[in-house]
Amino acid sequence: MTNKTILVTGAAGFIGFSLINYLYEHNFDYTIIGIDNLNDYYDVNLKLNRIKILKKYSNFSFLKMDISNKQDLDDLFKEFNFDIVINLAAQAGVRYSISNPDAYIQSNVIGFYNILECVRHTSSVKHLIYASSSSIYGNNQKVPYSEKDKTSKPVSLYAASKLTNEQFAYAYCKLYGIPCTGLRFFTAYGPYGRPDMAYFSFTNKMLRNEQITLFNNGDMYRDFTYIDDVCITISKIICSNVKLNEDNLPYQVYNIGNHHPENLRDFYNTIGECLLKHQMILKIPEPKYLPMQPGDVYQTYADTEKLENDFEFCPKTSLKDGIEKFIVWYKQYYLK
Ligand SMILES: NC(=O)c1ccc[n+]([C@@H]2O[C@H](COP(=O)([O-])OP(=O)(O)OC[C@H]3O[C@@H](n4cnc5c(N)ncnc54)[C@H](O)[C@@H]3O)[C@@H](O)[C@H]2O)c1
């Protein structure tokens, strides 16, 4: 697919930046408009540096914009005839949603509603792709988590906001025939990643020889997805038409995960061993064990059969290989 105009919201964010960079590095001939409000939930310089990298591509433009501002979005949709809209802008993070609920309603609920309304009133958009999250599965007892599982029991406001996105998208697809694909990401990680996430903050703390807390006494499991696998998956979704679902609607959701949950203690040691290998620390610090935190889930585990069936691809990068790439980037970015 060439000469398409794509809107990516959250373009200064980890996945938005990585996706745009991946598409241009792999010669996808798109005009991409990236928007982001550049909020300070984490290091704004990292966001600005991501945008600086993207600005080297002549088909890329960046605009500082908030998706919760309906007028600004309306004007943007009048100026450009987007073929595809990829909504990645959101207030991320489960724990932050306990203390800062407003941000989730503003960006994830009102912001997403504004995107839907703009798409609804535009005839050019052929596909709305949006970020959901593995957190919508709540404390699902059945593993692996399948797209067919019931998802009505979110355990955080963040998860509830993402579940709302899926439901809003379904309603707009049903009412107005907007083809929609929801991406249920399972802990994406890698170079230029998010400093608020465990792999990043564990690395920071190990380098400072600070003690790290492992919740639920380290007895938790996460399905980690390397960022390149995430980008490949989204690029395949961009290039295809949305398959009709069981209600004959162009509406789909996909798990984007590795189908391989990792124990938190093993994850901790994988980071430590990688830092040792690169001679960045002298020993792996002893973690501190604490009980489960409100909003956390015991495990995430993606069933990737649907993704594999529809796109002949599913994420496979091992945690060891992915963490190695992250640490190499970290050393180059922060320690040179
Ligand atoms: N990274 C993961 O593991 C993961 C897992 C599940 C879901 N997700 C979802 O994927 C999407 C991208 O995540 P990410 O890891 O890149 O997060 P990120 O925080 O790095 O990126 C989100 C970007 O959106 C921007 N943003 C926030 N609110 C905005 C608003 N109102 N208007 C405009 N921009 C706004 C932020 O400034 C940020 O740059 C998010 O929707 C997130 O909830 C990510």
The ligand as a Gaussian input file, in Angstrom:
#p B3LYP/6-31G(d) Opt

LIG

0 1
 N        3.766000      -0.274000      26.173000
 C        2.959000      -1.236000      26.618000
 O        3.411000      -2.252000      27.120000
 C        1.474000      -1.125000      26.461000
 C        0.683000      -2.186000      26.930000
 C       -0.691000      -2.104000      26.777000
 C       -1.266000      -1.025000      26.166000
 N       -0.483000      -0.004000      25.730000
 C       -1.138000       1.141000      25.085000
 O       -0.467000       1.430000      23.880000
 C       -0.481000       2.831000      23.642000
 C        0.931000       3.348000      23.475000
 O        1.646000       3.030000      24.656000
 P        3.144000       3.474000      24.893000
 O        3.797000       2.393000      25.667000
 O        3.725000       3.968000      23.633000
 O        2.903000       4.683000      25.899000
 P        3.550000       6.148000      25.908000
 O        3.092000       6.781000      27.170000
 O        5.002000       6.057000      25.660000
 O        2.864000       6.832000      24.669000
 C        1.620000       7.485000      24.714000
 C        1.832000       8.883000      24.165000
 O        0.558000       9.522000      24.141000
 C        0.731000      10.865000      24.526000
 N       -0.563000      11.315000      25.051000
 C       -1.143000      10.989000      26.226000
 N       -2.332000      11.610000      26.337000
 C       -2.495000      12.346000      25.218000
 C       -3.503000      13.213000      24.757000
 N       -4.587000      13.468000      25.495000
 N       -3.366000      13.809000      23.551000
 C       -2.252000      13.575000      22.791000
 N       -1.247000      12.763000      23.203000
 C       -1.369000      12.164000      24.396000
 C        1.836000      10.866000      25.556000
 O        2.500000      12.107000      25.618000
 C        2.740000       9.750000      25.028000
 O        3.796000      10.284000      24.266000
 C       -1.225000       3.440000      24.822000
 O       -2.569000       3.568000      24.456000
 C       -1.080000       2.410000      25.898000
 O       -2.129000       2.484000      26.832000
 C        0.870000      -0.030000      25.850000

